[in-house]
Amino acid sequence: DFEARENLGVVINRLFQPLDSFVAMHDTHYIASLRAAISAAAPRVVLDLGSGACGGMAAMLAARAGAQRVVLYEEVKLRKVVLEEVLKANGASDCVKIVHQDFLSQESALPAQRKTPADTLLLDYSGALYGADLLNSDLIPSVMHAREGGFLAAGCTVVPSSVRVRFVLVESQALLELEEVCHTVEGLDLKAFNRFSRPTRSVQLDHIPHRLLSSVTHGPAVNLTEVA
């Protein structure tokens, strides 16, 4: 089932590659910017979508900034258990509440959530910034669902307020081989497995041999405060 696949994915990522969240946790510029944005929002009631993959860092920063209640959605049970341990260790258990559920599967806000909708929406999609696929993530659908489902108060502050994707053309056999079987292996044809390749993939090119074929192109910025 979904939960089993997600838990297996956590284990596989841990065994075969460093978690993107660890990169975010050591990025002092990113953390300082996140802290400043949350403090400037002066949050009281917070909806957190995404920081579960980064140790609940954004949720705890919101609690430290004076939030009275933070609701953090985390659909992966293994991460939920660890998050509860992290929150307790940092004295944030009373303020931050974890909902073990896929946010997009909840059709609308519960009565209590509608009574006191969130004035701040946290989208700490660190994985989307450090290796997961932003274009293929739930970032924008989550914002739309939060607004349509009655989770957010009018004038809700969104952190981050906007996102932008940059594009560059590269030539890289190593990059291609991350997602495709390009030749026979010991004389065996395994190319049928290419049907399981992901259509898009974000990577850190610093760690992959490549040759640039173009300059960096900046895509249009998406203002998340206006997504509806």
Phi, psi and chi 1 to 4 in degrees:
 res  aa     phi    psi   chi1   chi2   chi3   chi4
   1 ASP       -  179.7   58.3   14.1      -      -
   2 PHE   -58.9  -47.0  172.0   80.6      -      -
   3 GLU   -62.7  -40.2 -174.1  172.3  -64.3      -
   4 ALA   -63.1  -41.9      -      -      -      -
   5 ARG   -64.4  -41.7  -67.2 -161.5  -54.7  -88.6
   6 GLU   -66.2  -42.5  -73.7  -63.8  -66.1      -
   7 ASN   -63.7  -40.1  -72.7  -23.9      -      -
   8 LEU   -63.4  -38.7  179.3   59.6      -      -
   9 GLY   -62.6  -39.5      -      -      -      -
  10 VAL   -61.3  -44.3  169.9      -      -      -
  11 VAL   -64.9  -44.8  173.9      -      -      -
  12 ILE   -62.9  -44.5  -68.8  174.6      -      -
  13 ASN   -60.2  -40.4  -79.3  -28.6      -      -
  14 ARG   -66.6  -35.3 -178.7   66.2 -176.4   90.5
  15 LEU   -79.1  -37.3  -70.3  173.9      -      -
  16 PHE  -110.1  -13.1  -64.6  104.2      -      -
  17 GLN  -157.9  151.9   62.0 -175.5   22.3      -
  18 PRO   -67.1  139.9   24.1  -33.9      -      -
  19 LEU   -67.5  136.8  -69.2  176.1      -      -
  20 ASP   -60.0  -29.4  -56.0  -46.1      -      -
  21 SER   -60.6  -35.2  -57.7      -      -      -
  22 PHE   -63.9  -34.8  -67.7  151.6      -      -
  23 VAL   -63.6  -44.6 -179.3      -      -      -
  24 ALA   -62.8  -39.2      -      -      -      -
  25 MET   -65.6  -19.7  -69.0  174.9 -171.4      -
  26 HIS  -105.3    3.2  -69.9   88.5      -      -
  27 ASP   -89.6   95.5 -172.5  -27.9      -      -
  28 THR   -64.1  -33.8   55.1      -      -      -
  29 HIS   -66.5  -44.7  175.6   72.5      -      -
  30 TYR   -62.9  -45.6  168.7   71.9      -      -
  31 ILE   -64.7  -42.1  -64.8  171.4      -      -
  32 ALA   -63.5  -40.4      -      -      -      -
  33 SER   -66.2  -41.3  -61.5      -      -      -
  34 LEU   -63.9  -45.0 -179.5   63.8      -      -
  35 ARG   -62.2  -43.2 -177.9 -178.2   64.5 -114.1
  36 ALA   -65.3  -40.8      -      -      -      -
  37 ALA   -66.6  -39.9      -      -      -      -
  38 ILE   -68.0  -42.6  -67.9  174.0      -      -
  39 SER   -63.0  -40.6  -64.1      -      -      -
  40 ALA   -65.4  -28.0      -      -      -      -
  41 ALA   -73.4  -17.1      -      -      -      -
  42 ALA    45.7   60.0      -      -      -      -
  43 PRO   -68.9  147.1   30.0  -36.8      -      -
  44 ARG  -119.7  -53.2  -71.1  -65.0  174.6  -94.9
  45 VAL  -119.0  123.4  179.7      -      -      -
  46 VAL  -122.6  137.6  177.6      -      -      -
  47 LEU  -109.7  119.7  175.8   61.7      -      -
  48 ASP  -111.3  117.8 -177.9  -19.0      -      -
  49 LEU  -121.9  101.0  -53.2  176.0      -      -
  50 GLY   127.7  -26.6      -      -      -      -
  51 SER   -77.0   -6.0   83.3      -      -      -
  52 GLY   -59.1  -32.1      -      -      -      -
  53 ALA   -76.8  -10.0      -      -      -      -
  54 CYS  -121.0   37.3 -160.8      -      -      -
  55 GLY    72.3   14.7      -      -      -      -
  56 GLY    70.1   20.9      -      -      -      -
  57 MET   -58.4  -47.4 -178.2  167.9   57.2      -
  58 ALA   -64.0  -40.7      -      -      -      -
  59 ALA   -61.2  -42.8      -      -      -      -
  60 MET   -72.1  -32.1  -70.3 -174.8  -71.4      -
  61 LEU   -66.0  -35.8  -71.6  175.9      -      -
  62 ALA   -66.7  -41.2      -      -      -      -
  63 ALA   -62.1  -41.3      -      -      -      -
  64 ARG   -66.4  -29.2 -176.8 -176.6  -65.0  176.2
  65 ALA   -81.2    0.6      -      -      -      -
  66 GLY   109.1    7.1      -      -      -      -
  67 ALA   -62.3  138.9      -      -      -      -
  68 GLN   -82.8  -31.6  -61.9  169.8   -0.9      -
  69 ARG  -150.5  134.3 -173.0 -180.0   76.5 -141.9
  70 VAL  -125.2  123.9 -179.5      -      -      -
  71 VAL  -106.6  115.3  178.4      -      -      -
  72 LEU  -110.5  121.7 -170.5  163.6      -      -
  73 TYR   -90.4  128.5  -83.7   79.0      -      -
  74 GLU  -142.7  113.9  176.3   51.9   62.8      -
  75 GLU   -88.5  -16.6   58.4 -172.2  -40.0      -
  76 VAL   -91.4  116.7 -179.2      -      -      -
  77 LYS   -60.5  -40.2 -173.6  174.0 -177.9  178.9
  78 LEU   -60.0  -42.7 -179.1   60.0      -      -
  79 ARG   -69.0  -37.1  -87.6 -153.0  -62.9 -103.8
  80 LYS   -58.8  -44.6  173.7 -176.6  177.4  -69.4
  81 VAL   -61.2  -43.9  171.9      -      -      -
  82 VAL   -69.0  -38.7  176.7      -      -      -
  83 LEU   -60.4  -41.1  -81.3  169.9      -      -
  84 GLU   -59.9  -38.7  -70.5  172.1  -19.4      -
  85 GLU   -66.1  -42.2 -179.9 -179.3  -24.9      -
  86 VAL   -65.3  -45.0  171.5      -      -      -
  87 LEU   -61.2  -42.0  -66.6  174.3      -      -
  88 LYS   -64.5  -42.0 -177.5  177.0  179.9 -180.0
  89 ALA   -64.8  -26.2      -      -      -      -
  90 ASN  -105.6   12.6  -72.1  -82.4      -      -
  91 GLY    65.0   29.5      -      -      -      -
  92 ALA  -112.1    5.9      -      -      -      -
  93 SER   -63.7  -33.4  -62.2      -      -      -
  94 ASP   -71.9  -31.7  -69.5  -20.7      -      -
  95 CYS   -89.3  -41.1  178.2      -      -      -
  96 VAL   -97.0  121.8 -178.0      -      -      -
  97 LYS  -111.8  131.4  -57.4  -58.1  179.2 -175.5
  98 ILE   -97.8  130.2  -56.4  173.1      -      -
  99 VAL  -105.6  114.1  178.4      -      -      -
 100 HIS   -83.1   84.6  179.3 -143.3      -      -
 101 GLN  -166.2  150.2 -177.3  176.1  -21.3      -
 102 ASP   -71.6  118.2  172.7   16.6      -      -
 103 PHE   -57.5  -41.4  176.7   68.4      -      -
 104 LEU   -68.5  -16.2  -68.0  175.7      -      -
 105 SER   -85.4  -12.9   70.1      -      -      -
 106 GLN   -86.3  111.1 -175.5  172.3  -28.7      -
 107 GLU   -60.9  -39.1  -65.4 -175.9    0.8      -
 108 SER  -155.1  167.8   61.1      -      -      -
 109 ALA   -64.9  145.0      -      -      -      -
 110 LEU   -69.9  159.2  -60.9  173.8      -      -
 111 PRO   -50.4  -42.2  -30.0   37.0      -      -
 112 ALA   -64.7  -36.2      -      -      -      -
 113 GLN   -71.1  -34.7  -67.7  172.6  -48.4      -
 114 ARG   -69.6  -32.2  -73.3 -176.3  177.6  -84.8
 115 LYS   -67.8  -40.4 -175.2  176.7 -179.5 -179.8
 116 THR  -129.4   76.1   54.4      -      -      -
 117 PRO   -66.1  159.8   25.1  -34.4      -      -
 118 ALA   -70.9  136.3      -      -      -      -
 119 ASP   -93.1   -9.4   56.6   61.7      -      -
 120 THR  -138.9  130.8  -56.1      -      -      -
 121 LEU  -112.2  119.9  173.1   61.6      -      -
 122 LEU  -100.7  128.0  -60.8 -177.8      -      -
 123 LEU  -122.6   70.3  -59.9  165.7      -      -
 124 ASP   -83.6   67.7 -176.1   22.4      -      -
 125 TYR   -84.7   65.3  -84.7   69.4      -      -
 126 SER   -59.4  -35.4  -56.5      -      -      -
 127 GLY   -61.6  -36.0      -      -      -      -
 128 ALA   -68.2  -23.0      -      -      -      -
 129 LEU   -89.5  -26.4  -58.6  174.6      -      -
 130 TYR  -121.2   30.6  -68.4   96.7      -      -
 131 GLY   140.8  -32.3      -      -      -      -
 132 ALA   -72.6  173.6      -      -      -      -
 133 ASP   -98.3  105.3 -173.4   -5.5      -      -
 134 LEU   -61.2  -41.5  178.8   59.8      -      -
 135 LEU   -66.0  -27.4  -67.1  176.6      -      -
 136 ASN  -107.6   15.4 -154.5   33.2      -      -
 137 SER   -92.0  178.2   74.7      -      -      -
 138 ASP   -93.5   14.8  -70.0  -28.1      -      -
 139 LEU   -56.6  -61.8 -179.9   65.6      -      -
 140 ILE   -69.2  -43.3  -67.5  176.8      -      -
 141 PRO   -57.3  -34.0  -27.5   36.2      -      -
 142 SER   -67.2  -40.5  -66.7      -      -      -
 143 VAL   -63.7  -44.7  177.8      -      -      -
 144 MET   -61.0  -43.5  -64.1  174.7   64.3      -
 145 HIS   -66.2  -38.7 -176.2   60.1      -      -
 146 ALA   -62.8  -39.0      -      -      -      -
 147 ARG   -73.2  -48.0  -68.2 -165.7 -174.0  -77.6
 148 GLU   -67.6  -29.9  -65.0  168.3   -3.5      -
 149 GLY   -86.6    0.5      -      -      -      -
 150 GLY    80.2   21.5      -      -      -      -
 151 PHE   -81.6  -21.1  -66.6   88.6      -      -
 152 LEU  -114.2  143.3  -52.8  179.3      -      -
 153 ALA   -78.3  158.7      -      -      -      -
 154 ALA   -61.2  137.4      -      -      -      -
 155 GLY    74.7   18.0      -      -      -      -
 156 CYS   -56.3  135.7  175.6      -      -      -
 157 THR   -81.7  131.9  -60.3      -      -      -
 158 VAL  -110.5  128.0 -177.6      -      -      -
 159 VAL  -123.0  115.2  179.1      -      -      -
 160 PRO   -76.0  158.4   31.1  -36.9      -      -
 161 SER   -81.3  -19.6   59.5      -      -      -
 162 SER  -155.1  160.6   65.0      -      -      -
 163 VAL  -135.6  153.9  -66.6      -      -      -
 164 ARG  -142.0  137.9 -177.6 -170.4  -63.5  -88.6
 165 VAL  -104.9  137.8  178.6      -      -      -
 166 ARG  -110.7  144.3  -64.0 -174.3  -62.0  171.8
 167 PHE  -124.0  147.0  -56.8   90.3      -      -
 168 VAL  -152.9  140.5   63.5      -      -      -
 169 LEU   -86.7  133.0  -65.4  176.9      -      -
 170 VAL  -134.6  157.3  -58.8      -      -      -
 171 GLU  -113.4  123.8  179.5 -179.6   69.7      -
 172 SER  -161.2  113.0  171.8      -      -      -
 173 GLN   -66.6  -37.4 -176.9   65.7   24.4      -
 174 ALA   -63.3  -38.3      -      -      -      -
 175 LEU   -67.6  -41.6 -179.2   59.5      -      -
 176 LEU   -61.2  -40.3  178.9   63.4      -      -
 177 GLU   -73.2   -9.3  -68.9  175.5   -4.7      -
 178 LEU   -69.0  -23.7  -72.5  176.6      -      -
 179 GLU  -127.4   -3.5  -73.9  -63.7  -26.7      -
 180 GLU  -141.2  149.9  -70.1 -171.7   14.4      -
 181 VAL   -89.1  114.4  179.0      -      -      -
 182 CYS   -98.0  -12.1  -57.2      -      -      -
 183 HIS  -155.6  173.9   45.2   71.8      -      -
 184 THR   -71.7  152.2   58.8      -      -      -
 185 VAL  -118.6  114.2  179.2      -      -      -
 186 GLU    53.7   36.8  -68.5  -68.5  -35.6      -
 187 GLY    79.1    2.3      -      -      -      -
 188 LEU   -97.0  134.8  -56.5  172.7      -      -
 189 ASP   -91.8  108.6 -175.4   -5.8      -      -
 190 LEU  -110.0   12.7  -54.1  176.4      -      -
 191 LYS   -65.0  -18.4  -67.9 -178.5 -179.9  178.3
 192 ALA   -60.6  -25.8      -      -      -      -
 193 PHE   -71.4   -9.0 -100.4   73.6      -      -
 194 ASN   -64.5  -15.8  -72.9  -17.9      -      -
 195 ARG   -67.1  -15.8   71.4 -175.3   65.3 -179.5
 196 PHE   -90.8    0.8  -62.4  114.6      -      -
 197 SER   -64.8  144.6  -63.5      -      -      -
 198 ARG   -78.1  143.4  -73.4  173.5  -72.7 -175.6
 199 PRO   -67.1  -28.3   24.2  -34.4      -      -
 200 THR  -138.9  159.0   58.3      -      -      -
 201 ARG  -158.3  132.8 -179.8 -172.1 -179.0   97.1
 202 SER  -101.3  138.1  -63.2      -      -      -
 203 VAL  -139.8  165.0  -63.9      -      -      -
 204 GLN   -94.4  104.2  -64.0  179.9   32.1      -
 205 LEU   -66.1  -18.5  -75.0  175.8      -      -
 206 ASP   -59.5  -24.6  -68.4  -15.5      -      -
 207 HIS  -102.5    7.4  -53.9  -62.1      -      -
 208 ILE  -129.1  127.5  -63.5  176.4      -      -
 209 PRO   -59.4  130.1  -22.6   34.1      -      -
 210 HIS  -160.3  166.3   67.1  -80.2      -      -
 211 ARG  -130.4  127.2 -178.3  169.0   69.6   90.8
 212 LEU   -72.0  135.9  -67.0  177.6      -      -
 213 LEU  -111.3   -7.3  -59.0  178.6      -      -
 214 SER  -155.0  170.6   72.1      -      -      -
 215 SER   -82.6  166.3   57.5      -      -      -
 216 VAL   -73.0  131.7  175.9      -      -      -
 217 THR  -110.9  132.2  -60.8      -      -      -
 218 HIS   -93.7  122.5  -65.9  -94.7      -      -
 219 GLY   -75.8  170.6      -      -      -      -
 220 PRO   -66.8  144.9   24.7  -34.4      -      -
 221 ALA   -75.0  140.9      -      -      -      -
 222 VAL  -105.3  115.4  177.7      -      -      -
 223 ASN   -80.9  106.1 -172.6  -20.5      -      -
 224 LEU   -71.7  -18.2  -64.1  174.9      -      -
 225 THR   -74.9  -14.3   63.0      -      -      -
 226 GLU  -108.6   -3.0  -62.3  177.9   -5.5      -
 227 VAL   -67.7  127.6  170.5      -      -      -
 228 ALA  -152.5      -      -      -      -      -
